[in-house]
Amino acid sequence: MSSDYRHIRYTQPSITDLEIAYALNAVRNGWGERHRDYIDSFENSFRIHAGVNYAIATSSCTGALRMGLSALGIGPGDEVVLAERTNFAT
């Protein structure tokens, strides 16, 4: 076995004081009535970054995959080919 398989490779996240300030602000102010402000801001920023007309935040990758498949018209009876090893939720 190659030594490359003995260790799980990873990188450290790149988190600056700006990201920490955003997260702290959301924790202090983003609950209850203001939660939608943060979601709207994220969706709008992502929409501009991606250069698209619409962006929708989801609470999970599973939800995003379901929406994407539905938007493509994929449904019961259609075949979807996946990698041999993947997350069970997909």
N, C-alpha and C positions, 0 to 999 in steps of 0.2 A: 504494500500500500504506500502510495506517495505521501510524503509529509504534508502536502497541501490539504489532505483530507483529515488531518488530526486536529485542526483548529478551525473554529468558526470565525471567519473574517468579519470584521465590523469596523465602522467608522464612528467617531464621536459626532453628536449633533452640533450644528453651527448655530448657537443661540447667543445673540448679542443682548445688550441692555435694552434695545428697542423691543425685541420680542418679549423679554421679561416684563417690561412696562406694559405692553399690550395685554399680556396674560393677567398681570396683577390688576389692571383696570377692569378687565372682564370679570374677574373673581369678585372685585369690590362692587361693581356697578351693573353687571350684566344679567343678573337674575330677575325673575319676575317680569314686570312690564317692559323692561328694556332689552330683553333677550333678543328680540327681533332686530333691533338696531345693529347688533353685532353680526347676525346672520346676513342681513341686507348689505352691510359694509363688505363682508367677505365675498359674497356673491358678486357684487359690483366690481370689486378689485380684481377678482379672478376673471370675470368677463372681459374687462379691459386688458388684462395681461394676456389672455388667450386670443384676443381680437375677434370675439364672437358677440352675437346679439344677446344671448341668454346664458345664464349659468345657474345651476341649482345645487345647493349644498345638501348632502344627505348625512344621516347619522351613522351610516355604515357602508362598507364596500358592497355588501350584499344588496342593499337598497339601490345603490348606483347601478350595479349590474342588471338588476331587474328592470329599472327604468330604461337603461340602454337597450336591452333586448326587446323590450316592449316598443320602444321608439323605432326599432328596426323591423317591427312586425313579426318577431320571432315568438312563437307560442307553443301550446301543446301540439305534439306530433312532429315538430321541427327537430332536426338533428343539430346539436351544437358540439363541435369537437374541441376538447380541452387537452391540456398537457397531461401526461400520465400521473404526475404527482402535483396536486394542487390543494387548496384549502377546501375542506368538506363543504363549507357554505356555498361555494360556487357550484 
